[in-house]
Amino acid sequence: MDAVVFTKDAREYELLSGILARELPGTRVSRGKTDGHYHLEHRYGIAVIGLEGAQGMELVRAYRERFDDTLVIWITEDPYFAGMAIRTHIFDFIVRPFEAERFGESVRNLGAGKIDAWQAASVKGEAAADGAVRKHKSESEEHYETY
């Protein structure tokens, strides 16, 4: 399996990549570029996104929309992004500061296949942003919902 870790902190990258390698033997871990552009050229089985604010949110959205079968773990200081994390069906949402054991637990669950259906669900074609309007058709009518 391939994994990618997006973080601006070299020590955090070493910590996270070490846990991934230890808990999921044989996993190849790469460091994602964090230069303000999306680098989505390669499909990974796991994407760990340790970026803050809008940059983290946008990368999570872009990754889930492009590679809907990639399991995403999002690490951020802002707990208010939890709703966004749920709507994009990510595997786990971890708020900083976090213990290495908390990340390790998430990776062990992932390796054991403890993945709920909603976490693996596709978000392709769905607008994941707050305030997005989605068109739904039922047998009798069309309606719009604001999220």
DRENPA-3360 file (N, C-alpha, C; in nm, 2 decimals, always signed):
BEGIN
1 = MDAVVFTK = +0.08/-0.12/+0.00/+0.00/+0.00/+0.00/+0.09/+0.12/+0.00 ~ +0.04/+0.23/-0.06/+0.11/+0.36/-0.06/+0.04/+0.46/+0.03 ~ +0.12/+0.54/+0.10/+0.06/+0.64/+0.18/+0.13/+0.77/+0.15 ~ +0.07/+0.88/+0.17/+0.13/+1.02/+0.16/+0.09/+1.10/+0.28 ~ +0.19/+1.17/+0.33/+0.17/+1.26/+0.44/+0.20/+1.40/+0.40 ~ +0.10/+1.49/+0.42/+0.11/+1.63/+0.39/+0.12/+1.71/+0.52 ~ +0.24/+1.76/+0.55/+0.26/+1.84/+0.67/+0.38/+1.93/+0.64 ~ +0.38/+2.05/+0.70/+0.49/+2.14/+0.68/+0.60/+2.12/+0.79;
9 = DAREYELL = +0.57/+2.04/+0.89/+0.67/+2.02/+1.00/+0.75/+1.89/+0.97 ~ +0.88/+1.90/+0.96/+0.96/+1.78/+0.94/+0.95/+1.68/+1.05 ~ +0.95/+1.73/+1.18/+0.94/+1.63/+1.29/+0.80/+1.56/+1.29 ~ +0.70/+1.63/+1.25/+0.57/+1.57/+1.25/+0.57/+1.46/+1.14 ~ +0.63/+1.49/+1.02/+0.64/+1.40/+0.91/+0.71/+1.27/+0.96 ~ +0.82/+1.29/+1.03/+0.90/+1.17/+1.08/+0.81/+1.09/+1.17 ~ +0.74/+1.15/+1.26/+0.66/+1.08/+1.36/+0.55/+1.00/+1.28 ~ +0.47/+1.07/+1.20/+0.36/+1.01/+1.13/+0.40/+0.90/+1.03;
17 = SGILAREL = +0.51/+0.92/+0.96/+0.56/+0.82/+0.86/+0.61/+0.70/+0.94 ~ +0.68/+0.72/+1.05/+0.73/+0.61/+1.13/+0.61/+0.53/+1.18 ~ +0.51/+0.59/+1.23/+0.39/+0.51/+1.28/+0.33/+0.43/+1.17 ~ +0.31/+0.50/+1.05/+0.25/+0.43/+0.94/+0.33/+0.31/+0.90 ~ +0.47/+0.32/+0.89/+0.56/+0.21/+0.85/+0.55/+0.10/+0.96 ~ +0.55/+0.14/+1.09/+0.54/+0.04/+1.19/+0.41/-0.04/+1.20 ~ +0.30/+0.03/+1.19/+0.17/-0.03/+1.20/+0.12/-0.10/+1.08 ~ +0.17/-0.06/+0.96/+0.13/-0.12/+0.83/+0.26/-0.16/+0.76;
25 = PGTRVSRG = +0.32/-0.27/+0.80/+0.44/-0.31/+0.74/+0.43/-0.33/+0.59 ~ +0.53/-0.28/+0.52/+0.53/-0.29/+0.37/+0.47/-0.16/+0.31 ~ +0.42/-0.07/+0.38/+0.36/+0.05/+0.33/+0.47/+0.15/+0.29 ~ +0.46/+0.20/+0.17/+0.56/+0.30/+0.12/+0.50/+0.44/+0.15 ~ +0.57/+0.51/+0.23/+0.53/+0.64/+0.27/+0.60/+0.75/+0.20 ~ +0.53/+0.85/+0.14/+0.59/+0.96/+0.07/+0.55/+1.09/+0.14 ~ +0.63/+1.19/+0.12/+0.59/+1.32/+0.18/+0.53/+1.41/+0.06 ~ +0.41/+1.45/+0.09/+0.34/+1.54/-0.01/+0.39/+1.68/-0.01;
33 = KTDGHYHL = +0.39/+1.74/-0.13/+0.43/+1.88/-0.14/+0.33/+1.97/-0.08 ~ +0.38/+2.07/+0.00/+0.29/+2.17/+0.06/+0.32/+2.31/+0.02 ~ +0.33/+2.32/-0.12/+0.37/+2.45/-0.17/+0.25/+2.54/-0.21 ~ +0.13/+2.51/-0.17/+0.01/+2.58/-0.20/-0.06/+2.54/-0.32 ~ -0.01/+2.44/-0.39/-0.07/+2.38/-0.51/-0.11/+2.23/-0.48 ~ -0.22/+2.19/-0.55/-0.26/+2.05/-0.53/-0.17/+1.96/-0.61 ~ -0.11/+1.86/-0.55/-0.03/+1.76/-0.63/-0.10/+1.63/-0.61 ~ -0.19/+1.60/-0.71/-0.28/+1.49/-0.70/-0.25/+1.39/-0.82;
41 = EHRYGIAV = -0.12/+1.37/-0.85/-0.08/+1.30/-0.97/-0.09/+1.15/-0.94 ~ -0.08/+1.11/-0.81/-0.07/+0.96/-0.78/-0.18/+0.93/-0.68 ~ -0.24/+0.81/-0.70/-0.34/+0.76/-0.61/-0.28/+0.68/-0.50 ~ -0.30/+0.72/-0.38/-0.25/+0.66/-0.26/-0.37/+0.59/-0.19 ~ -0.33/+0.48/-0.12/-0.43/+0.41/-0.03/-0.47/+0.49/+0.09 ~ -0.37/+0.57/+0.14/-0.39/+0.65/+0.26/-0.33/+0.79/+0.24 ~ -0.40/+0.89/+0.27/-0.35/+1.03/+0.27/-0.37/+1.09/+0.41 ~ -0.26/+1.13/+0.47/-0.26/+1.20/+0.60/-0.24/+1.35/+0.57;
49 = IGLEGAQG = -0.34/+1.43/+0.60/-0.33/+1.57/+0.57/-0.32/+1.64/+0.71 ~ -0.20/+1.70/+0.73/-0.17/+1.77/+0.85/-0.15/+1.92/+0.83 ~ -0.25/+1.98/+0.75/-0.24/+2.12/+0.72/-0.36/+2.19/+0.78 ~ -0.34/+2.32/+0.82/-0.43/+2.40/+0.89/-0.53/+2.47/+0.80 ~ -0.64/+2.51/+0.86/-0.74/+2.60/+0.80/-0.78/+2.56/+0.66 ~ -0.80/+2.67/+0.58/-0.85/+2.65/+0.44/-0.76/+2.56/+0.36 ~ -0.63/+2.57/+0.38/-0.54/+2.49/+0.29/-0.57/+2.34/+0.32 ~ -0.58/+2.30/+0.45/-0.61/+2.17/+0.48/-0.74/+2.12/+0.43;
57 = MELVRAYR = -0.84/+2.21/+0.45/-0.98/+2.18/+0.41/-0.99/+2.16/+0.25 ~ -0.92/+2.25/+0.18/-0.93/+2.24/+0.03/-0.85/+2.11/-0.02 ~ -0.74/+2.08/+0.05/-0.67/+1.95/+0.01/-0.75/+1.83/+0.04 ~ -0.82/+1.83/+0.15/-0.91/+1.71/+0.19/-1.01/+1.70/+0.08 ~ -1.08/+1.81/+0.05/-1.19/+1.81/-0.05/-1.14/+1.76/-0.18 ~ -1.03/+1.82/-0.23/-0.97/+1.78/-0.36/-0.93/+1.64/-0.37 ~ -0.87/+1.59/-0.26/-0.83/+1.45/-0.26/-0.95/+1.35/-0.26 ~ -1.05/+1.38/-0.18/-1.16/+1.29/-0.17/-1.24/+1.29/-0.30;
65 = ERFDDTLV = -1.25/+1.41/-0.37/-1.33/+1.41/-0.49/-1.25/+1.35/-0.61 ~ -1.12/+1.36/-0.61/-1.04/+1.30/-0.72/-1.02/+1.15/-0.69 ~ -0.99/+1.11/-0.57/-0.96/+0.97/-0.54/-1.05/+0.93/-0.43 ~ -1.17/+0.89/-0.46/-1.27/+0.87/-0.36/-1.25/+0.74/-0.28 ~ -1.16/+0.65/-0.33/-1.13/+0.53/-0.25/-1.01/+0.55/-0.16 ~ -0.95/+0.66/-0.16/-0.83/+0.69/-0.07/-0.89/+0.72/+0.07 ~ -0.83/+0.66/+0.17/-0.87/+0.68/+0.31/-0.79/+0.80/+0.36 ~ -0.86/+0.90/+0.41/-0.80/+1.03/+0.45/-0.80/+1.04/+0.60;
73 = IWITEDPY = -0.69/+1.07/+0.66/-0.68/+1.11/+0.80/-0.64/+1.26/+0.80 ~ -0.73/+1.34/+0.86/-0.70/+1.48/+0.87/-0.66/+1.53/+1.01 ~ -0.55/+1.59/+1.02/-0.50/+1.64/+1.15/-0.49/+1.79/+1.14 ~ -0.56/+1.86/+1.23/-0.57/+2.01/+1.23/-0.59/+2.06/+1.37 ~ -0.56/+2.18/+1.39/-0.58/+2.25/+1.52/-0.72/+2.30/+1.54 ~ -0.80/+2.30/+1.44/-0.93/+2.36/+1.44/-1.04/+2.26/+1.45 ~ -1.11/+2.23/+1.57/-1.21/+2.13/+1.58/-1.34/+2.17/+1.50 ~ -1.35/+2.29/+1.46/-1.47/+2.34/+1.38/-1.48/+2.28/+1.24;
81 = FAGMAIRT = -1.37/+2.22/+1.20/-1.37/+2.15/+1.07/-1.43/+2.01/+1.07 ~ -1.47/+1.96/+1.19/-1.52/+1.83/+1.20/-1.64/+1.80/+1.11 ~ -1.73/+1.90/+1.10/-1.85/+1.88/+1.01/-1.80/+1.86/+0.87 ~ -1.71/+1.93/+0.82/-1.65/+1.92/+0.69/-1.59/+1.78/+0.67 ~ -1.52/+1.74/+0.77/-1.46/+1.60/+0.77/-1.56/+1.49/+0.75 ~ -1.67/+1.51/+0.82/-1.78/+1.41/+0.81/-1.84/+1.41/+0.67 ~ -1.87/+1.53/+0.62/-1.93/+1.54/+0.49/-1.85/+1.49/+0.38 ~ -1.72/+1.49/+0.40/-1.63/+1.44/+0.29/-1.59/+1.29/+0.32;
89 = HIFDFIVR = -1.65/+1.23/+0.41/-1.64/+1.09/+0.44/-1.49/+1.05/+0.47 ~ -1.42/+1.13/+0.54/-1.28/+1.09/+0.57/-1.28/+0.98/+0.67 ~ -1.16/+0.91/+0.68/-1.15/+0.80/+0.77/-1.14/+0.85/+0.92 ~ -1.06/+0.95/+0.94/-1.05/+1.00/+1.08/-1.01/+1.15/+1.08 ~ -1.05/+1.21/+1.19/-1.03/+1.35/+1.21/-0.96/+1.37/+1.35 ~ -0.84/+1.42/+1.35/-0.77/+1.43/+1.48/-0.73/+1.57/+1.50 ~ -0.76/+1.62/+1.62/-0.74/+1.76/+1.66/-0.61/+1.77/+1.74 ~ -0.52/+1.87/+1.69/-0.40/+1.89/+1.76/-0.43/+1.97/+1.89;
97 = PFEAERFG = -0.34/+1.96/+1.99/-0.23/+1.86/+2.00/-0.28/+1.72/+2.01 ~ -0.21/+1.63/+1.96/-0.25/+1.49/+1.97/-0.13/+1.40/+2.01 ~ -0.17/+1.29/+2.07/-0.07/+1.20/+2.12/-0.04/+1.10/+2.00 ~ +0.09/+1.06/+1.99/+0.13/+0.96/+1.89/+0.04/+0.84/+1.89 ~ +0.00/+0.80/+2.01/-0.08/+0.68/+2.03/-0.22/+0.70/+1.96 ~ -0.27/+0.82/+1.97/-0.40/+0.85/+1.90/-0.39/+0.82/+1.75 ~ -0.29/+0.87/+1.69/-0.27/+0.84/+1.55/-0.24/+0.70/+1.52 ~ -0.16/+0.63/+1.61/-0.14/+0.49/+1.59/-0.26/+0.41/+1.60;
105 = ESVRNLGA = -0.35/+0.44/+1.69/-0.48/+0.37/+1.70/-0.56/+0.39/+1.57 ~ -0.56/+0.50/+1.51/-0.63/+0.52/+1.38/-0.57/+0.43/+1.27 ~ -0.44/+0.43/+1.27/-0.37/+0.35/+1.16/-0.40/+0.20/+1.19 ~ -0.39/+0.16/+1.31/-0.42/+0.02/+1.34/-0.57/-0.02/+1.30 ~ -0.66/+0.07/+1.33/-0.80/+0.04/+1.28/-0.81/+0.04/+1.13 ~ -0.74/+0.12/+1.07/-0.74/+0.12/+0.92/-0.68/-0.01/+0.87 ~ -0.57/-0.05/+0.93/-0.50/-0.18/+0.89/-0.59/-0.30/+0.92 ~ -0.67/-0.29/+1.02/-0.76/-0.41/+1.06/-0.89/-0.41/+0.98;
113 = GKIDAWQA = -0.90/-0.31/+0.89/-1.02/-0.30/+0.81/-1.14/-0.25/+0.88 ~ -1.12/-0.18/+0.99/-1.23/-0.12/+1.07/-1.28/+0.01/+1.00 ~ -1.34/-0.01/+0.89/-1.38/+0.11/+0.81/-1.53/+0.11/+0.79 ~ -1.60/+0.21/+0.84/-1.74/+0.22/+0.83/-1.78/+0.25/+0.69 ~ -1.90/+0.21/+0.65/-1.94/+0.23/+0.51/-1.94/+0.38/+0.47 ~ -1.97/+0.47/+0.57/-1.98/+0.61/+0.53/-1.84/+0.67/+0.51 ~ -1.73/+0.60/+0.57/-1.60/+0.65/+0.56/-1.54/+0.62/+0.42 ~ -1.59/+0.51/+0.36/-1.54/+0.47/+0.23/-1.64/+0.51/+0.12;
121 = ASVKGEAA = -1.74/+0.58/+0.15/-1.84/+0.63/+0.05/-1.78/+0.73/-0.04 ~ -1.82/+0.73/-0.16/-1.77/+0.83/-0.26/-1.83/+0.96/-0.24 ~ -1.75/+1.07/-0.27/-1.81/+1.20/-0.26/-1.79/+1.26/-0.40 ~ -1.76/+1.18/-0.50/-1.75/+1.24/-0.64/-1.88/+1.30/-0.68 ~ -1.87/+1.41/-0.74/-1.99/+1.48/-0.79/-2.07/+1.55/-0.69 ~ -2.03/+1.54/-0.56/-2.10/+1.61/-0.45/-2.02/+1.74/-0.42 ~ -2.09/+1.84/-0.39/-2.02/+1.96/-0.34/-2.01/+1.94/-0.19 ~ -1.89/+1.95/-0.14/-1.86/+1.92/+0.00/-1.85/+2.05/+0.09;
129 = ADGAVRKH = -1.86/+2.16/+0.03/-1.84/+2.29/+0.10/-1.97/+2.32/+0.18 ~ -1.95/+2.40/+0.29/-2.07/+2.45/+0.36/-2.15/+2.54/+0.26 ~ -2.28/+2.53/+0.27/-2.36/+2.62/+0.19/-2.38/+2.57/+0.05 ~ -2.33/+2.45/+0.02/-2.35/+2.40/-0.11/-2.49/+2.36/-0.14 ~ -2.54/+2.38/-0.26/-2.67/+2.34/-0.29/-2.67/+2.22/-0.38 ~ -2.74/+2.12/-0.34/-2.75/+1.99/-0.42/-2.89/+1.97/-0.47 ~ -2.89/+1.92/-0.59/-3.02/+1.89/-0.66/-3.05/+1.74/-0.63 ~ -3.17/+1.71/-0.59/-3.21/+1.58/-0.56/-3.34/+1.55/-0.64;
137 = KSESEEHY = -3.35/+1.44/-0.70/-3.47/+1.40/-0.77/-3.54/+1.28/-0.70 ~ -3.66/+1.29/-0.68/-3.74/+1.18/-0.63/-3.83/+1.14/-0.74 ~ -3.91/+1.04/-0.71/-4.00/+0.99/-0.82/-4.10/+1.10/-0.85 ~ -4.15/+1.18/-0.76/-4.25/+1.28/-0.78/-4.21/+1.42/-0.80 ~ -4.08/+1.45/-0.76/-4.05/+1.59/-0.76/-3.90/+1.61/-0.76 ~ -3.85/+1.73/-0.80/-3.72/+1.77/-0.78/-3.71/+1.87/-0.66 ~ -3.61/+1.86/-0.58/-3.59/+1.96/-0.48/-3.45/+1.99/-0.45 ~ -3.42/+2.10/-0.38/-3.29/+2.14/-0.36/-3.27/+2.15/-0.21;
145 = ETY = -3.15/+2.11/-0.16/-3.12/+2.12/-0.02/-2.99/+2.20/+0.00 ~ -2.99/+2.28/+0.10/-2.87/+2.36/+0.13/-2.80/+2.29/+0.25 ~ -2.67/+2.27/+0.24/-2.59/+2.21/+0.34/-2.50/+2.31/+0.40;
% end
